[in-house]
Amino acid sequence: MKLKVEFSLDRIIHFSDFKEPYYFGDRLPLAKQSISESISDEEISERRLCNEYLRHGYSLTGDRSQARDFLRPERKMFGNVFGIYTDGVWIWYGYVIYFHCKYNLILPEAFTSHVLSSDFLDQQHSDQTSQMLSNEFRKFYLG
């Protein structure tokens, strides 16, 4: 099945703790919630599936950096923390993967519904699809 590409500013998962103007400038609406306000004390339904989905995303930008986990400063976040990932419809930052896996970060309900109805995890990644998504993303963020 061909991957659907439908990028939209209202399908970018981001939080007020991090500023991402270097990708979207003033076009990205300000995040209303912080990560600390979005952590659940209870287990989130579909958390395991969402973790797998987030990790399965195509990496659109590389940023192999490390940053401090501001919730637990003794921890460092490694990897593509400020990089961008996608499934062709939703866009998320590497730090979303980290905080969702480590802390029960609550994701938008629309994203979870999308995950439940998507066959994205069944699709094989390919260099061709990765290049196509990178090109489409460039067009989208250059606006």
PyMOL commands that set and color helices and strands:
alter all, ss='L'
color gray80, all
select helices_A, chain A and resi 9-11+21-27+36-38+47-56+94-103+109-117+120-122+127-142
alter helices_A, ss='H'
color red, helices_A
select strands_A, chain A and resi 12-13+58-59+67-68+76-77+84-86+91-93
alter strands_A, ss='S'
color yellow, strands_A
deselect
rebuild
show_as cartoon
